[in-house]
Amino acid sequence: MFKQRIVFVHGAGPFGAAAWPRQHGMALKYDALFLRRHGFDAAAEPVDSSFDEDTAIVLRSLADDGRGAAGGHVVAHAEGAISAMMAAVERPDLVYSLTLVEPACLSLTAELPATAAHRALMQPLFEVRHQLGDEDFQREYIRRMFAVDLHEPASTEERRSARRLRLQAPSWEAPLHIVPGVPTMVLTGGWEPLYEEIAGYLRETGALHRIAAGGHRPQDSVEGDRAIRSFIAGVSRSPSVQAS
């Protein structure tokens, strides 16, 4: 039986299937791919992030790779939402729907107050990231972003995670200035004005906006998972998607 494809794009933390624990079961109904963005590898050393490389990864995952059809739904979290939107702008014909979870699409809201305040707080740190050690950058990033202290990385993977975070380009540098005309839902945790501001901007351009508990990872809550599944199921039943 043919299954519509869903592509999951992670943020700056866990990657691959580990970033979407509540959504694993969607593979029973859909052809689910849990991507790894550029520089995210369990064995290789991290490298500088690339918006273009991430976009290419998303677009390749939507190609007809022998399954008989191209295209699919894209679900993306935080920094992963940037490449998801860039892919939808470049190839809207391949993107059936966009689900953006706490999207870090700061380029779209650069002039709005919460985004401007966030950039004023974080930009000085990013400007010196190549002069800082991985752990020092990660500690200060987490402190500024979430107002909590982080324990020192102990394992090899924790140290790689710290390096990946330092090598991520600032979200406000993403070349993202156009909202793609595809069915879109934004899911936020209702905890941070920055993400609510971005969600409000996207809602004004036609996106749905849902709020669920879970802080920066509302997709891990029962309510958030239900919102994702319900939105994609609704789009999947539309005549335009069924004809694709």
Secondary structure, DSSP 8 states (H G I E B T S, - for coil): ----EEEEE--SSS-GGGG-GGGGGGGGTSEEEE---TT--SSS------HHHHHHHHHHHTS-SSSS---EEEEEETTHHHHHHHHHHH-TTTEEEEEEES---GGGGTTSHHHHHHHHHHHHHHHTGGGS-HHHHHHHHHHHHHS-------SHHHHHHHHHHHTS--GGGS------SS-EEEEE-SS-HHHHHHHHHHHHTT-EEEE-SSTT-GGGSHHHHHHHHHHHHHHHTSHHHHT-
